[in-house]
Amino acid sequence: MKRRVVVTGLGAVTPIGNNVEEFWKSVKEGKVGIGEITKFDATDYKAKVAAEVKDFVAKEHMDFKSAKRMDTFSQYAVAAAKEAVEDSGISISEEDPYRGAVIVGSGVGSLQEMEKSHIKLLEKGPGKVNPLLVPMMISNMAAGNVSIQTGFKGKCTNVVSACASGTHCIGDAFRAIQYGDADFALAGGAEASICPIGVAGFAALTALSTATDPLKASRPFDQDRDGFVIGEGAGIVVLEELEHAKKRNAKIYGEVVGYGATADAYHITSPAEDGGGAAKAMEYAMEDGGISPEEVDYINAHGTSTPVNDLFETRAIKLAFKDAAKDVVINSTKSMIGHLLGAAGGVEFITCIKTIQDGFIHQTMGSEVPEEELDLNYAIGAPVLKDVTYAMSNSLGFGGHNATLLVKKYEEN
């Protein structure tokens, strides 16, 4: 018997708010967190804008010594995880810590630390390389640091699947609780790759928008979209076995009911042109949840604002939903916060939870006129107010990774 899994805690660090309350308030106000790059001089770079986290102070979330031993992506993860734990009301001192999992991913890890240490190596020799280079750089340290800071001692893993990392992490935590490997878990993603090598690398792929107007740079599904805007942050949730949550009278935000994961086996950066892989992930999630396409009210799309992603994801939705595709409301949170890479799925899952709570589907900001084949309801021009029972979140990663989560408004039976 698969156990029921509910969401009891939320935590986020984003370009439009450094906690869930600030983030969601900004979402409802239609705030766009994109601006001129300030983390380095981007004069000679093709991409001029990014979605940076603002006013984040690590020592407000952890002690100074711990913060110094973490790169930014780990600091974001710890801050979001601590918020989620506090929100959930779980006290690890009253729990078996080995029943608490940590499954937190990062698509990249620390490009900054690698970049800085490489410069030191070339300029000053190997003896000057930061002795903490490796533990600050490797992507599993988001999960490792979250475990250390929260005391969760159960299954601790790090899914690395590029921009699908956060969604895969939540999916894996869902499965771990369903089948008894854990009773509760911290799950999601964290990323901080706005640095010279990160921006130059994605720009060399022609993946980044070259727009200079922050309000027109990330415009998913628009006919004039020209690439994604790199963002940073973290989105982490507490998932919990239903009976465990009920025993401690936890507030329940929603129930995770479906998870689908597939591979395109097609191309290193482009999704499959027919959308087949992403469609199958959505179909698996709906099958897992025991529902039909007609029952899905809302899809938080991967919606990167790249020419190929938005077209091929639209084809995937049409393939998976068939006639019901025209009725489901779709949006892209990346229109407000840019693309958080491995953290995107975590923040977008939180968006789904808040959407179910409030019946508020945010507008896809910056988008005005979709291209001809993009003829679905992308919430362009205004938010959509409607009761949402089932929400779906899609993430697609370089390498052909597809992941879909299905979350439902919580009902006792």
C-alpha positions in Angstrom: 0.0 0.0 0.0 1.3 3.4 -1.0 1.1 5.9 1.9 -0.4 9.3 1.4 2.0 12.3 1.3 1.1 15.8 2.2 2.9 19.2 2.2 3.3 20.8 5.6 6.0 23.4 5.3 7.3 25.9 2.7 10.5 27.8 2.4 11.9 30.0 -0.4 14.6 32.5 -1.3 13.8 34.1 -4.7 14.5 37.2 -6.8 11.2 38.7 -5.6 11.2 37.8 -1.9 13.5 36.0 0.5 10.7 34.1 2.2 7.5 32.5 1.0 5.3 35.3 2.3 7.3 38.0 0.5 7.6 35.9 -2.6 3.8 35.2 -2.9 2.9 38.8 -2.2 5.2 39.8 -5.0 3.7 37.2 -7.3 0.2 38.5 -6.6 1.4 42.1 -7.3 2.9 41.0 -10.6 6.4 42.0 -9.6 9.3 41.1 -11.9 12.6 40.4 -10.2 14.8 40.8 -13.3 17.3 43.7 -13.6 20.8 44.7 -14.7 23.5 42.3 -13.6 25.2 43.6 -10.5 27.3 40.6 -9.4 30.0 41.4 -11.9 30.7 43.8 -14.8 28.7 42.4 -17.7 29.7 45.1 -20.2 31.3 42.7 -22.6 28.7 39.9 -22.2 25.8 39.2 -24.6 23.3 38.9 -21.7 22.9 42.1 -19.6 20.1 41.1 -17.2 19.6 38.5 -14.6 17.2 37.7 -11.8 19.3 38.2 -8.7 18.4 37.6 -5.1 18.4 40.9 -3.2 19.4 41.8 0.3 20.1 38.2 1.4 22.2 38.1 4.6 23.5 34.6 5.4 24.2 35.3 9.1 20.5 36.0 9.6 19.9 32.3 8.9 22.9 30.5 10.3 26.0 31.3 12.4 28.8 33.2 10.8 31.3 30.3 10.8 28.9 27.9 9.0 28.0 30.6 6.5 31.7 31.1 5.7 32.0 27.4 4.9 29.2 27.4 2.4 28.9 28.8 -1.1 25.8 30.9 -1.9 23.7 28.0 -3.2 24.1 26.2 0.0 23.3 29.3 2.1 20.1 29.7 0.1 19.2 26.0 0.6 19.7 26.3 4.4 17.7 29.5 4.7 14.8 28.0 2.7 15.0 24.7 4.6 14.9 26.4 8.0 11.9 28.4 6.9 10.1 25.2 5.8 10.9 23.4 9.0 9.7 26.3 11.1 6.6 26.6 9.0 5.8 22.9 9.4 6.2 23.0 13.2 8.3 19.8 13.2 10.6 19.6 16.1 13.4 17.2 15.3 14.1 16.7 19.0 10.7 15.1 19.3 11.1 12.9 16.2 13.3 9.9 15.2 15.8 11.9 13.1 16.6 8.9 11.0 13.0 9.0 9.7 13.6 12.5 8.2 15.0 12.6 4.7 16.8 15.4 2.9 16.6 15.3 -0.8 17.8 18.7 -2.1 19.4 19.2 -5.5 21.5 21.7 -7.4 22.0 21.5 -11.1 25.4 23.2 -11.0 26.8 23.6 -7.5 29.3 26.4 -7.1 30.6 27.8 -10.4 31.8 30.9 -8.4 34.1 28.9 -6.1 35.6 27.0 -9.0 36.0 30.2 -11.0 37.7 32.1 -8.1 40.0 29.1 -7.2 41.0 28.7 -10.8 42.1 32.3 -11.0 44.1 31.8 -7.8 45.7 28.7 -9.2 46.8 30.4 -12.3 48.0 33.6 -10.6 49.5 32.3 -7.4 49.9 28.6 -7.7 48.3 25.5 -6.2 49.3 26.4 -2.7 46.9 29.3 -2.7 43.8 27.4 -3.7 41.0 27.6 -1.1 41.2 24.5 1.1 37.4 24.5 1.2 37.1 24.6 -2.6 35.7 21.1 -2.9 33.2 21.1 0.0 32.0 24.5 -1.2 31.8 23.5 -4.8 30.2 20.1 -5.0 26.4 20.1 -5.7 25.5 17.6 -2.9 26.5 20.1 -0.3 23.2 21.8 -0.4 21.7 18.6 0.9 24.6 18.0 3.2 24.4 21.4 4.8 20.7 21.3 5.1 21.0 18.0 7.0 23.7 19.4 9.3 21.7 22.6 10.0 18.4 20.9 10.7 19.4 17.5 12.2 17.6 15.4 9.7 19.5 12.1 9.6 17.6 9.9 7.2 18.1 9.4 3.5 20.2 12.3 2.3 20.6 12.6 -1.5 21.1 15.1 -4.3 19.5 14.7 -7.7 21.4 16.4 -10.4 19.3 16.7 -13.5 20.0 20.2 -14.6 16.9 22.3 -14.6 14.7 19.4 -13.5 16.8 18.8 -10.3 14.4 20.4 -7.8 11.3 18.6 -9.3 13.1 15.3 -9.3 14.1 15.8 -5.7 10.5 16.5 -4.6 9.4 13.5 -6.6 12.0 11.2 -5.0 11.1 12.4 -1.5 7.4 11.7 -2.4 8.3 8.2 -3.3 10.6 7.7 -0.3 7.7 8.6 2.0 5.1 6.6 0.0 7.0 3.4 0.4 8.3 3.9 4.0 11.9 5.0 3.6 11.0 8.1 5.5 8.1 9.7 7.4 9.0 13.3 6.6 11.4 15.0 4.3 13.0 18.3 3.2 13.0 18.4 -0.6 13.6 20.9 -3.4 16.5 22.7 -5.0 19.0 25.6 -4.7 21.1 27.4 -7.2 23.4 30.5 -7.5 25.2 30.6 -10.8 25.1 34.3 -11.8 28.8 34.7 -12.3 31.0 35.3 -15.3 31.5 31.7 -16.4 27.9 30.8 -15.8 26.5 33.7 -17.9 29.2 33.3 -20.6 28.6 29.6 -20.8 24.8 29.8 -21.2 25.2 32.8 -23.6 27.6 30.8 -25.7 24.8 28.3 -26.2 22.6 31.2 -27.3 20.3 30.1 -24.5 20.1 33.5 -22.7 18.0 36.5 -23.7 19.9 39.4 -25.0 17.1 41.9 -24.2 18.0 44.9 -22.1 14.5 45.7 -20.9 14.0 43.7 -17.7 10.2 43.6 -18.4 10.7 42.2 -21.8 13.6 39.7 -21.2 11.7 36.7 -19.9 8.5 36.4 -21.9 7.5 32.8 -22.1 5.3 31.8 -25.1 5.6 35.2 -26.7 6.3 35.4 -30.4 9.4 37.6 -29.7 11.0 35.5 -26.9 14.7 35.1 -27.4 16.0 33.1 -24.5 15.8 32.6 -20.8 17.0 34.9 -18.0 19.3 33.3 -15.5 18.1 33.4 -11.9 19.1 32.2 -8.5 17.5 31.1 -5.2 16.0 28.1 -3.5 12.7 26.4 -3.0 12.3 23.7 -0.3 9.3 22.0 1.1 8.5 19.7 4.0 6.7 16.6 2.8 5.1 14.3 5.3 3.3 11.0 5.6 -0.4 11.9 6.2 -0.9 10.0 9.5 2.4 11.4 10.8 1.2 14.9 10.0 -2.2 14.4 11.6 -0.8 13.0 14.8 1.0 16.2 15.4 -1.9 18.3 14.2 0.1 19.9 11.4 -1.4 22.3 9.0 -1.7 20.7 5.6 -1.2 22.8 2.5 -1.9 20.1 -0.1 -1.4 16.5 -1.1 1.2 15.2 -3.6 -0.6 12.6 -5.6 1.5 12.1 -8.8 5.0 12.0 -10.1 6.3 11.3 -13.6 9.8 11.2 -14.9 11.1 10.3 -18.3 14.0 11.0 -20.8 13.8 12.3 -24.3 16.8 10.3 -25.5 17.0 13.0 -28.2 19.4 15.9 -27.8 21.8 17.4 -25.2 20.0 20.8 -24.9 16.8 20.7 -26.9 13.6 18.9 -25.8 12.1 16.4 -28.2 10.4 18.3 -31.0 7.2 16.4 -30.7 7.1 16.8 -27.0 6.8 13.1 -26.5 9.0 12.7 -23.5 7.5 15.6 -21.5 4.0 14.4 -22.5 4.7 10.9 -21.1 6.0 12.4 -17.8 2.7 14.3 -17.5 0.7 11.2 -18.4 2.6 9.2 -15.7 1.9 11.8 -13.1 -1.8 11.8 -13.9 -1.9 8.0 -14.0 -0.1 8.0 -10.6 -2.7 10.3 -9.2 -5.6 8.4 -10.7 -7.1 11.3 -12.6 -7.9 12.3 -16.2 -6.6 15.4 -18.1 -9.9 17.0 -17.7 -9.4 17.2 -13.9 -6.2 19.2 -14.0 -7.1 22.9 -13.5 -3.6 24.5 -13.8 -0.1 23.8 -15.1 2.9 25.7 -14.0 4.9 25.2 -17.1 8.7 24.9 -17.5 8.1 27.9 -19.7 11.7 29.1 -20.1 11.1 31.8 -22.8 13.4 30.0 -25.2 12.1 29.5 -28.8 12.3 25.7 -28.6 11.2 25.0 -25.1 8.0 26.9 -25.2 7.0 25.4 -28.5 7.9 21.8 -27.7 6.3 22.0 -24.2 3.1 23.3 -25.8 3.2 20.3 -28.1 3.7 18.1 -25.1 0.7 19.5 -23.3 -1.4 19.0 -26.3 -0.2 15.4 -26.7 -0.8 14.6 -23.0 -4.1 16.5 -22.6 -5.6 16.1 -26.0 -8.9 18.0 -26.2 -8.6 19.1 -22.5 -5.4 21.1 -23.4 -7.6 24.1 -24.4 -9.3 24.2 -21.0 -6.3 24.0 -18.6 -4.8 27.3 -17.5 -1.0 27.5 -18.0 1.5 30.0 -16.8 5.3 30.4 -16.2 6.7 31.7 -13.0 10.0 32.3 -14.8 8.4 35.4 -16.3 8.8 36.9 -12.9 11.9 35.3 -11.4 13.8 34.1 -14.4 15.1 30.6 -14.6 16.5 29.3 -11.3 18.0 26.2 -13.0 18.1 23.4 -10.4 16.0 25.5 -7.9 13.2 26.2 -10.4 11.2 23.2 -9.7 11.2 23.8 -5.9 9.9 27.4 -6.2 7.4 26.5 -8.9 6.0 23.7 -6.8 5.5 26.2 -4.0 3.7 28.4 -6.5 1.4 25.5 -7.2 0.6 25.0 -3.5 -0.1 28.7 -3.0 -2.2 28.8 -6.2 -4.4 26.0 -4.7 -4.7 27.8 -1.5 -5.7 31.2 -2.9 -7.4 30.3 -6.2 -5.0 32.8 -7.9 -3.2 31.8 -11.1 -0.6 34.5 -11.8 -0.2 36.2 -15.1 2.6 35.2 -17.4 4.4 38.6 -17.2 6.1 40.2 -20.2 4.2 38.1 -22.7 1.8 39.7 -25.1 1.3 37.8 -28.4 2.0 34.1 -28.6 3.3 32.7 -31.9 0.8 30.9 -34.1 1.2 27.3 -32.9 1.2 28.4 -29.2 -2.6 28.7 -28.9 -3.3 27.6 -25.4 -4.4 29.6 -22.3 -1.1 31.0 -21.0 -2.6 33.5 -18.6 -1.4 36.4 -20.7 -2.6 39.9 -19.9 -4.2 39.3 -16.5 -4.2 36.8 -13.6 -6.9 34.1 -13.6 -9.1 33.7 -10.5 -10.5 30.2 -10.2 -10.8 27.3 -7.8 -7.9 24.9 -8.3 -8.2 21.3 -7.1 -5.3 19.8 -9.1 -2.2 21.6 -10.1 0.7 20.3 -12.2 4.3 21.5 -12.3 6.7 20.6 -15.2 10.5 20.8 -15.3 12.7 19.9 -18.3 16.5 19.7 -18.1 19.4 19.7 -20.5 20.2 16.1 -21.4 16.5 15.3 -22.0 15.3 15.0 -18.3 11.6 15.5 -17.9 9.8 15.6 -14.5 6.2 16.4 -13.5 4.6 16.7 -10.1 0.8 16.6 -9.5 -0.5 18.2 -6.3 -4.1 18.2 -5.0 -6.1 20.3 -2.7 -6.1 18.4 0.6 -9.3 16.4 1.4 -9.6 14.2 4.5 -10.8 11.1 2.5 
